[in-house]
Amino acid sequence: MDKTDKLRLLFGPANRGDTAAPVVHRHDDFEHASEDDLAGFEVETDSHGHHYAVRKTDLGKEAV
């Protein structure tokens, strides 16, 4: 017997859902918390084209 045949006997056949159906992404509490945290940042680009995040509360402050 092949390994996959043994696994099929142990676990049953592979159940494949409707492959034509769109993937539904469900947001959980952790993802909502992450989005809330990231909403406090703004992406800035320097003169060399590098991207970095800056807190929105720090945007009005200048470096001393």
C-alpha positions as MATLAB code, in Angstrom:
seq = 'MDKTDKLRLLFGPANRGDTAAPVVHRHDDFEHASEDDLAGFEVETDSHGHHYAVRKTDLGKEAV';
ca = [
       0.000    0.000    0.000;
       1.090    3.513   -0.733;
       1.360    6.046    2.127;
      -1.541    8.076    0.792;
      -3.705    4.947    0.628;
      -2.904    4.206    4.265;
      -3.726    7.766    5.260;
      -6.973    7.625    3.293;
      -7.958    4.472    5.167;
      -7.124    6.144    8.480;
      -8.619    9.616    7.875;
     -11.074    8.980    5.042;
     -11.083   10.542    1.581;
     -10.033   14.137    1.074;
     -13.024   16.433    1.249;
     -12.707   19.193   -1.269;
     -15.315   21.915   -1.126;
     -16.659   23.838   -4.060;
     -13.501   25.074   -5.759;
     -15.499   27.605   -7.807;
     -16.892   29.316   -4.694;
     -15.162   32.548   -3.610;
     -13.062   32.493   -0.467;
     -14.865   34.146    2.431;
     -12.566   36.012    4.798;
     -13.997   36.344    8.281;
     -12.545   39.002   10.569;
     -11.887   37.933   14.138;
     -11.347   40.068   17.247;
      -7.543   39.972   16.898;
      -7.720   41.226   13.326;
     -10.056   44.064   14.295;
      -7.665   45.064   17.108;
      -4.729   45.025   14.671;
      -6.600   47.202   12.188;
      -7.424   49.665   14.969;
      -3.737   49.832   15.958;
      -2.566   50.294   12.369;
      -5.108   53.068   11.814;
      -2.926   55.241   14.077;
      -0.040   55.197   11.565;
       0.600   57.020    8.308;
       3.040   55.752    5.652;
       5.675   58.343    4.721;
       8.232   58.224    1.894;
      11.614   59.921    2.151;
      13.630   61.492   -0.668;
      15.353   58.156   -1.392;
      12.043   56.360   -1.883;
      12.130   54.480    1.427;
       8.765   53.920    3.110;
       8.264   54.055    6.850;
       5.413   54.392    9.315;
       4.862   57.468   11.454;
       2.304   57.765   14.225;
      -0.388   60.234   13.222;
       0.054   61.977   16.577;
       3.740   62.643   15.716;
       3.140   64.073   12.224;
       2.912   67.682   13.381;
       6.037   67.474   15.561;
       9.423   68.318   14.126;
      12.711   66.716   15.096;
      14.735   68.974   17.343;
];
